[in-house]
Amino acid sequence: MNILRNALRRTARVAGALLLVSPLAWLVEQRAAHAYRPFDGTDGDVADTGEFELELGPLHYAQEGKEKFFLTPTVFNLGVIPRMELVFDFVPLYPQNGSAQVTDTDVFAKYLLRSGVLQGESGPSVAVEAGPLIPEYNGQKGFGASLDLIVSEQYGWLTLHLNNEGQLSRQDLVFSYAANLIGEFDIGSKIRPVAELGFEIEPSSGAKGYSGLGGVIWTVSDSVALDAAARVGRLEAANNFEARLGLTWTVPVWGGADEDAQPPGQIGSNGEPVVIIAKGNSK
């Protein structure tokens, strides 16, 4: 998914999402975004081949019940081949009382199943993201797994992203599930309002969670986007609140060579050496 491109593109539409969350680390894992700031969910797009994206939340505050945290959600995305990117994310967590942790550590592969509105074509964009949950630092040990089906669609000025995700927790491999819907609103400005609704459930225990997010994304340039959002929720008897400020930055790492250029020393059809002319940006 192109995080930056996501931040730049027009509001997208998504239909419903199912998100599975680890039951023993629910309070931590539900705070982490997958790959699209400032949301918990993501969209049906991937980074271009050779493109690197950084999503960083350097100013992020959370309160869950009586517990207070500062955290810095971090996501790395790299387009490795056409239609696929690798995603590595983690959340350094600093509780008001207690030791620092690195939580929500995972490595995913995200593949574009169907090109659609997010790729400049018609119809829904569909992607799948899957991979292992790896051990946390001062947190949960062991390995888990996650599988997320994402559908993005657009209706005029409204774009929706639906995540359908299931997870097995790192400890005891307990299954949990949630629905997540992102909405973006194109108002013809570089600053656009966004929203997200979420529902989570752990079927084995019956634990449920609800959340709502509202915020804005500011497209600063073709390579940088800033975001701000507030999130409120309730898990069992505990009320949750978060304030999120972050950025998305993208840069090409490799590729970009002109496919029409011919290698030096190539002989043309007339038997004469081909002269190579470097092409620049014309504006």
C-alpha positions as CSV (number, residue, x, y, z in Angstrom):
1,M,0.0,0.0,0.0
2,N,1.3,3.3,-0.8
3,I,0.9,5.1,2.5
4,L,1.9,8.4,1.0
5,R,-0.1,7.8,-2.0
6,N,-3.0,6.9,0.3
7,A,-2.5,10.1,2.0
8,L,-2.5,12.0,-1.3
9,R,-5.3,10.2,-3.1
10,R,-8.9,11.1,-3.0
11,T,-11.3,9.8,-0.4
12,A,-11.9,6.1,-0.7
13,R,-14.8,3.8,0.0
14,V,-14.5,0.6,1.9
15,A,-17.2,-1.9,2.9
16,G,-16.9,-3.6,6.3
17,A,-13.9,-5.1,8.0
18,L,-13.2,-8.0,10.3
19,L,-10.1,-7.6,12.5
20,L,-8.7,-10.3,14.8
21,V,-6.8,-9.1,17.8
22,S,-4.8,-11.0,20.5
23,P,-7.0,-11.4,23.6
24,L,-4.1,-11.2,26.1
25,A,-2.7,-8.1,24.5
26,W,-5.9,-6.5,23.4
27,L,-5.3,-3.2,25.1
28,V,-2.0,-2.8,23.3
29,E,-2.6,-4.3,19.9
30,Q,-5.8,-2.4,19.2
31,R,-3.8,0.8,19.3
32,A,-1.5,0.0,16.5
33,A,-2.1,1.0,13.0
34,H,-1.4,-1.5,10.2
35,A,-0.2,0.6,7.4
36,Y,-2.2,3.7,6.8
37,R,-2.0,6.6,9.2
38,P,-3.8,7.6,11.4
39,F,-6.1,4.6,11.2
40,D,-6.1,1.2,12.8
41,G,-6.9,-0.4,9.5
42,T,-5.4,0.0,6.0
43,D,-6.5,0.3,2.4
44,G,-6.5,-1.9,-0.8
45,D,-3.3,-0.5,-2.2
46,V,0.4,-1.4,-2.2
47,A,3.7,0.6,-2.6
48,D,5.2,0.8,-6.1
49,T,8.1,-1.5,-6.8
50,G,11.3,0.0,-5.3
51,E,9.4,2.5,-3.2
52,F,9.9,2.8,0.6
53,E,7.3,4.3,2.9
54,L,7.7,5.3,6.5
55,E,4.7,5.8,8.8
56,L,5.6,7.3,12.1
57,G,3.5,8.5,15.1
58,P,6.0,10.5,17.2
59,L,3.3,12.2,19.3
60,H,0.8,9.6,20.4
61,Y,-1.0,9.5,23.7
62,A,-3.4,6.8,24.9
63,Q,-5.5,6.2,28.1
64,E,-7.3,2.9,28.7
65,G,-9.2,2.8,31.9
66,K,-6.7,4.2,34.5
67,E,-3.7,3.2,32.5
68,K,-1.9,6.0,30.5
69,F,0.7,5.5,27.8
70,F,2.9,7.4,25.4
71,L,3.8,5.4,22.2
72,T,5.4,5.8,18.8
73,P,3.8,3.5,16.3
74,T,6.2,2.8,13.4
75,V,5.6,1.1,10.1
76,F,8.0,0.4,7.2
77,N,6.6,-0.5,3.8
78,L,8.7,-1.6,0.8
79,G,7.5,-2.4,-2.7
80,V,9.4,-5.5,-3.6
81,I,7.8,-6.7,-6.8
82,P,4.8,-5.5,-8.9
83,R,1.5,-5.7,-6.8
84,M,3.3,-6.7,-3.6
85,E,4.9,-5.0,-0.6
86,L,6.5,-6.1,2.6
87,V,5.3,-4.5,5.8
88,F,7.2,-4.4,9.1
89,D,5.7,-2.6,12.1
90,F,6.2,-2.2,15.8
91,V,5.0,0.0,18.6
92,P,7.5,1.3,21.3
93,L,5.3,1.7,24.4
94,Y,6.0,3.9,27.4
95,P,3.6,3.4,30.3
96,Q,3.2,6.0,32.9
97,N,4.0,3.4,35.5
98,G,6.2,0.4,34.4
99,S,8.9,-0.6,32.0
100,A,9.1,0.4,28.3
101,Q,8.0,-2.3,25.8
102,V,8.1,-2.9,22.1
103,T,4.7,-4.3,21.2
104,D,2.6,-5.2,18.1
105,T,5.7,-6.6,16.3
106,D,4.9,-8.3,13.0
107,V,6.1,-8.9,9.5
108,F,3.5,-9.0,6.7
109,A,3.3,-9.4,2.9
110,K,0.6,-7.4,1.2
111,Y,-0.6,-8.4,-2.3
112,L,-2.9,-6.6,-4.6
113,L,-5.5,-9.1,-5.8
114,R,-7.5,-6.8,-8.0
115,S,-6.6,-3.3,-9.4
116,G,-9.5,-0.8,-9.0
117,V,-10.3,2.7,-8.0
118,L,-7.1,3.2,-6.0
119,Q,-5.0,2.2,-9.0
120,G,-6.9,4.5,-11.4
121,E,-9.2,1.8,-12.7
122,S,-12.9,1.0,-12.3
123,G,-14.4,-1.1,-9.5
124,P,-13.1,-2.1,-6.1
125,S,-9.5,-2.5,-5.2
126,V,-8.9,-5.7,-3.3
127,A,-5.8,-6.7,-1.4
128,V,-4.7,-9.4,1.1
129,E,-2.2,-8.9,3.9
130,A,-0.9,-11.8,5.9
131,G,2.1,-12.9,8.0
132,P,3.4,-13.8,11.5
133,L,3.1,-11.9,14.7
134,I,6.6,-12.1,16.2
135,P,7.7,-12.0,19.9
136,E,7.5,-8.6,21.6
137,Y,10.2,-7.0,23.8
138,N,9.0,-7.0,27.5
139,G,5.6,-8.1,26.1
140,Q,4.1,-11.3,24.7
141,K,6.4,-14.1,23.8
142,G,5.8,-16.7,21.0
143,F,4.4,-16.4,17.6
144,G,0.9,-15.7,16.3
145,A,-0.6,-15.1,12.8
146,S,-2.8,-12.6,11.0
147,L,-4.8,-12.6,7.8
148,D,-6.5,-9.4,6.5
149,L,-8.7,-9.0,3.4
150,I,-9.1,-5.4,2.3
151,V,-11.7,-3.9,-0.1
152,S,-11.6,-0.3,-1.2
153,E,-14.3,1.4,-3.2
154,Q,-15.2,5.0,-4.1
155,Y,-18.5,6.8,-4.4
156,G,-18.0,10.4,-5.7
157,W,-16.4,12.4,-2.9
158,L,-16.5,9.4,-0.4
159,T,-13.9,6.6,-0.3
160,L,-14.3,3.6,2.0
161,H,-11.8,0.9,3.0
162,L,-13.1,-2.3,4.5
163,N,-10.7,-4.6,6.5
164,N,-11.5,-8.2,7.2
165,E,-8.9,-9.6,9.5
166,G,-8.4,-12.6,11.7
167,Q,-5.7,-13.2,14.2
168,L,-4.3,-15.9,16.4
169,S,-2.6,-14.5,19.5
170,R,1.0,-15.0,20.4
171,Q,0.1,-16.7,23.6
172,D,-2.2,-19.7,23.5
173,L,-3.2,-19.1,19.9
174,V,-6.6,-17.7,20.8
175,F,-8.7,-16.5,17.9
176,S,-10.2,-13.0,17.9
177,Y,-12.0,-10.9,15.3
178,A,-13.0,-7.3,14.5
179,A,-14.7,-5.2,11.8
180,N,-13.1,-1.9,10.7
181,L,-14.4,0.7,8.2
182,I,-12.4,3.8,7.1
183,G,-14.0,6.7,5.4
184,E,-12.2,9.6,3.6
185,F,-14.0,12.7,2.4
186,D,-12.7,14.7,-0.6
187,I,-13.6,18.4,-0.1
188,G,-11.3,19.7,-2.8
189,S,-8.5,20.6,-0.4
190,K,-5.1,19.4,0.6
191,I,-6.5,18.9,4.1
192,R,-9.3,16.3,4.1
193,P,-11.4,14.9,7.0
194,V,-11.3,11.2,7.7
195,A,-13.2,8.8,10.0
196,E,-13.0,5.1,11.2
197,L,-15.4,2.8,13.0
198,G,-14.3,-0.4,14.6
199,F,-15.8,-3.5,16.3
200,E,-13.8,-6.3,17.9
201,I,-14.7,-9.6,19.5
202,E,-13.0,-12.6,21.1
203,P,-15.4,-15.4,20.5
204,S,-14.0,-17.8,23.1
205,S,-14.5,-15.3,26.0
206,G,-17.2,-13.1,24.5
207,A,-15.1,-9.9,25.1
208,K,-16.1,-7.1,22.8
209,G,-14.8,-3.7,21.9
210,Y,-16.1,-0.6,20.0
211,S,-14.2,2.4,18.7
212,G,-14.6,5.6,16.6
213,L,-12.0,7.8,15.1
214,G,-12.1,11.3,13.6
215,G,-9.3,13.3,12.1
216,V,-7.6,15.0,9.2
217,I,-4.9,14.2,6.7
218,W,-2.8,17.1,5.2
219,T,-1.0,16.4,1.9
220,V,2.1,18.6,2.4
221,S,3.8,17.5,-0.8
222,D,4.1,14.5,-3.1
223,S,6.3,12.8,-0.6
224,V,5.0,13.9,2.8
225,A,1.7,13.8,4.5
226,L,0.8,14.8,8.1
227,D,-2.2,13.5,10.1
228,A,-4.0,14.3,13.3
229,A,-6.8,12.3,14.9
230,A,-8.7,11.4,18.1
231,R,-10.0,8.0,18.9
232,V,-12.5,6.9,21.6
233,G,-13.6,3.4,22.4
234,R,-14.8,1.0,25.0
235,L,-13.5,-2.5,25.7
236,E,-15.6,-4.4,28.3
237,A,-16.0,-1.9,31.2
238,A,-13.0,0.3,30.3
239,N,-13.2,3.5,28.3
240,N,-10.3,4.3,25.9
241,F,-9.0,7.6,24.5
242,E,-6.2,8.3,22.1
243,A,-4.7,11.5,20.6
244,R,-2.6,10.7,17.4
245,L,-0.2,13.0,15.5
246,G,2.0,11.6,12.8
247,L,3.5,11.7,9.4
248,T,4.0,9.5,6.3
249,W,7.0,9.9,4.1
250,T,7.9,8.0,0.9
251,V,11.0,7.8,-1.3
252,P,12.1,5.7,-4.3
253,V,14.9,3.3,-3.3
254,W,15.6,1.7,-6.7
255,G,14.1,1.6,-10.2
256,G,12.9,4.6,-12.2
257,A,15.3,3.9,-15.1
258,D,14.0,4.9,-18.5
259,E,12.9,1.7,-20.2
260,D,13.1,3.4,-23.6
261,A,16.8,4.2,-23.2
262,Q,19.2,2.0,-25.1
263,P,22.5,0.8,-23.6
264,P,25.7,2.5,-24.8
265,G,27.3,1.0,-27.8
266,Q,24.0,-0.4,-29.3
267,I,23.9,-0.5,-33.1
268,G,20.9,0.9,-34.8
269,S,19.1,-0.6,-37.8
270,N,21.2,1.5,-40.2
271,G,24.4,0.1,-38.8
272,E,25.3,3.4,-37.1
273,P,26.0,3.6,-33.4
274,V,22.9,4.8,-31.4
275,V,23.4,8.1,-29.6
276,I,21.9,8.0,-26.1
277,I,20.3,11.2,-24.9
278,A,19.6,11.5,-21.2
279,K,16.0,12.5,-20.5
280,G,15.2,15.0,-17.7
281,N,12.0,16.3,-16.2
282,S,10.2,18.8,-18.5
283,K,7.9,21.3,-16.8
